Amino acid sequence: MKIIIGNKNYSSWSLRGWLAAKQSGLAFEEITVPMGGEAWDELKQDGSGTQPSHGKVPILWDDEVVVWDSLAILEYLADKVGRERFWPKDDTARGMARSMVAEMHSSYLSLRSECPMNVRKRFDGFEPSEACRADILRILTIWAEARSRFGNGGPFLFGTFGAADVFFAPVVSRFISYQIPVPGFAAAYMQAVWEHEWMQAWVTASENEEWVIEQYETVS
């Protein structure tokens, strides 16, 4: 099995796909395609069959199966290894977890545009727009509900690490990078995600990357 990802410092979708692959427990090969500039365009058209011809990452290859889009990758892997590895067993908790993941997958456009993921950077003086503030408040609200209703089994949104945490891990990184003020429960949750061994491996790799995309290095 192979997963094709972009720069670990910048690619939030790659982080989700990679964490899903780690959560599956299956062995996989990791292929990094550096994003941006002429090299990215050349790689997209190199014809080797290993590059994202549609210009997006992550992509999962499993023998003859090719799966793109981070949510599709997570669901494919859940089908392959057992859905309980990713989703809560309780019907009510699982319903909420699925809703949160779907919302994360399709929403929060202001947060995404104003706070691009940059794992190794800390931005001073960031002031979110009203739309971005609304996204942040919504995220904190559903984090609080998940933790209060279903978080007794551990420090993550539904107790143990799962699909919801996979999908909100890039948000944790963004909140840290842009120094977003959060209440105590959220800070504790973010610490648990940030200190997870897989997340720390990703952070370390991000810090060791040589690529820099200038547009993501300053606050607009």
Secondary structure as UniProt FT lines:
FT   STRAND          2..5
FT   TURN            8..10
FT   HELIX           12..24
FT   STRAND          29..32
FT   HELIX           37..44
FT   TURN            53..54
FT   STRAND          59..62
FT   TURN            63..64
FT   STRAND          65..68
FT   HELIX           70..81
FT   HELIX           83..85
FT   HELIX           91..106
FT   HELIX           109..114
FT   TURN            119..120
FT   HELIX           130..150
FT   TURN            152..153
FT   TURN            157..158
FT   HELIX           163..177
FT   TURN            178..179
FT   HELIX           184..194
FT   HELIX           197..208
FT   HELIX           214..216
//
